[in-house]
Amino acid sequence: MNTDKPEKATRRYSMAIIKGAAPIEEMRALLKLWQPGDDALTFQKHVAEIDIVGKQTARRARDLVKEVFRPRLLTPDDRPARWLKRYSEAGGENQLFKEALFLYEARAEAVLYDFVLMEFWPACVSGTLTFGMDEVLDFLREAALSGRIEKPWSESNHRRVASAIMAALRGFGFLRGDKTGRREIVRYRVSDPMVAYLVHDLHFRDLPDATVVEHPDWGLFGLDRDGTLDRLDALGPNAGLIVQRAGSVVRITWSHQSMESLIDALTR
């Protein structure tokens, strides 16, 4: 991956990530209950009534749907929920499910997305072995100075957001170690099924092939354009696609006509 940091984003950061912690099995349980067409309010009430996620308070149930499930899997549409529900219920492997949840959390939480692209992966490429709260806090303070945080946060809120970012990186397998102090950076390699899933996710959003392989989402998994093309070439027909390159021109032949078709192939 290129060691140059991406240009700084202009999206504003919120503190929603501090309510966003949700164990993977909780998300599986929510997807099992959710049905296509369910609106967020109806689904929230249903979750609270059935108590599908265990002995939770009504407030916790509301937060799970409002702060986690809806922004990540139902926004701007319900395709992520439909796709992951199908994958989970077909008995898909946990690694892809976890990686897809990370993708959708990062898309929903600009502060996590930008931190991973602008700070975490460049640090990995430069040979950094451990990561701690200080790096995240420095990023957030610089974001405040540059206007990416619309309303000033207190120091305690900076720490809460930094802690949530660290928890997300640890929970999704990018870091390991104790909850306190610095954590070891994992030598992470995104799984082949997730590469296939992401390239089709982007394709079925009607993006041109060149935009698909250059999309910044790949940077969430430590891949630049060349790294993405190398992984796609290696997968080839096994992922239902054939990549053709001619200089800067990229053309992909797609075998799967829907994400559902790909998911069925991945869980066969």
N, C-alpha and C positions, 0 to 999 in steps of 0.2 A: 504494500500500500504506500502511496505517496506520503512523504513525511510532512509536506506543507499543510498547514492548517487551513480548513475551508474559510471562505470569507464569512465574516460575522453576520449572523442573521438579523432580520429586522422584526421578527415576531416578538410580541410581548409575553413575558413569563407570568404565570399565575402560581399560586400555592396549592393548587388542587392535588399535586402529587403526594402531599402529606397524608391525604385520605385514601391514597390509591393502593395501599398494600393489600393484596388478596392472594392467599395461597392457591397454588395451581388446582388443587382438588376442589376448592370452593368455586373456582371458575368452571370446572367441569360440571359441578352440581348445578350451577346456574344455567349453563347451556343445556343441560338435560331437561330442565324445567321450562326454559324459554321456547316459545313457538313462533315461527315466522308470522309477522303481523301483530304480535303483541306490542302495544305501546309501552313506554317506560313506566308510566304511572300505574297502569294495570299490573304490569309485571312486578313492580315494587311491592304492591299490596299482596300479590300472590306469594312472593318470597317470604314476606312477613308472616302470612297466615300459615303457610306450610312449614316454615322454619327449616327449610331444606339445608341450610348451612350450619345447622346445629343450634345450640342454645344461645342465640343471638338476640340482642335487644332490637326493638323496632327501628331505633335510630341506626344501628349497625346495618340492618337489612336495607334501609333507605340509602345509606351511604354506599353500600356495595353496588346497588343498581344505579344510583344517581351519579356517583363519583368515579366508579370503576367500569361497570358493565356498559352503561349507555355511551359515554364518550369514547370508549375504546372499540366496542364491537357493534354499536348501532349508529355511529356518526362517521361520515355524513349519510350513510345508508346501512342496512343491516347485513350486507354481504359478509363481513368478517364473522358475525355471529352464525350465519347460515353455514358458512364454509367450515368453521371450527366445530360446530355442532355435528355436522355430517362426519367430519374426520374423527371426532371423539367417539361418537356412537358406533363407528365402524371398527373401533379398536385400534386406532392409529397410535404410533409410538409416542411416548411422552416427550422425547427431545424436540421433535418438530412442533408439537403443541406448545411447549414452553417457549421456543424461539418465536413462534407466531404471536404469542401473547406479548413478548417483548417488543416485537415490531409494532403492534397496535398500541401498546402503552406509549412508546416513544413518539409515534405519530400524534397521539392525543396530547402529550405533555412536551411542549416546545423546549422547556428547560432541560429535560432529559435528553431529547433528540440532539440539541445543539451541544450539550456537554459531551456526549459520547463522540460526536463527530469532531468537535473543535479541541477537546482536551484529552479524552481517554485514549482513543486510538493513536493520535500522534505521540502520546507518552509511551504507549506500547511499542511503537515502531522505533522510537529513540532508544529503547533498551531499558526503560524504567521497570523495576522489579516489584515495587510496592506502591500502594496508593492509599491516601488518607483524606480526612476531612479538610485539611488545609487547602489542598488543591481545589476542592469543590467550593469552599468558601471564597477563595481568591477569584474563581470564575464568576460567582454570584455578585461579588462586590464590583467587579469590573462591568458586569452586566448592568448593575444599578447606575454606574457612572455613565454608561453609554446609552442609557434610556430604554434598555430592553425590559426593565421592570417599571411598569407604569406608575405605581404608587410605592413609596418607600416602605421597605420591610424593616422591622426591628431586628436587632442582632439575634434575638432568640428565634425569630422566624427564619432568618438566614440559616441558622443551625438546624432547624427542623427540616427545611427543604434539602439542605446538604445531606442530612442523615437519611432522608427518603431516597435521594439519588444513590447514595452508597448502598442502601438496602436493596434497591432495584438491581444494581450491578452485581451484588452478591447473590441475590435470589435467582437471577437468570444465568449465573455461572461464569461471570466475567472476573469475579474476585472470590477469594476464599480466605478464611481466617476468623479470628475472634471478632466479636461485635465492637470491641473497643480497640483503639490504636490503629496502626496501619495494617492494610490487608495485602496479601500476595496477589499479583496479577496472574490470572490463569492463561496458559497458552491455548487460547480458544480458537477453534476452527468450526465455522458454521457447517451444519450437517448437509449432506447432499439432498435429502428430501426438502429441507428448507430452501435451498437454492432453487429447486424446481418450483416450490410453492411461491416464492417471492417473484420469480420471473413471470409466472402466470398471473399472480395478483396484479402486477403492473400491466401486463398485456391486456387483461380483461377490464382494465380501466381505460381502454382505447388509446393507449399511448403508442406512438410510433416505435419501431424496433430500436432505432438509435437512442431514443429517449429512455427506453426500458433499460438498456445496458449502462447508461450514464446516470441513472437516477441516484440521487443522494441516499436513498434508503439502503443501498448496498454498503454504504459507509458505516451503517450501524453494526455491521458484522465484519468490519475491517477490510472490506473489498473496494478497490477502485475499479475503473473501467476495464483495465487489462486483466486484473484479477478476476473480475466477474466473467469476462469472456473466456478465460482459461477454465474456470469452473464449469461454465456452460458447455464448452467444447468437450470436457471430460465426461460430462453426463450424456450429452448428445441424445440419440434416440431413446435411451433409457428414461429420459425425462420428457419424452414426447416432443422433441424439437431438434432441428438441425440448424446450426449457426454457420452463416457464410460471411466471410470478411473480404473486403477489397479496399485496402488502405483504411480510410476513416469511415467507409460505408459498411454498415452492418445490416444483414437481412436474416430474418429467422423464419423458418418454415415450422408451423405449429401443427401438431397432430391432434391435440385435445381441443375441442371446440367449446369447452366450458370448464370452469374450475371443478365442478362436480365430477367431470370425467377424469381429471387429474387425481382428485382425491380418491376416487374409486380405484385408480391404478396404484396409488401409493399404499392403499390399505388392502389390496388384493392378497 
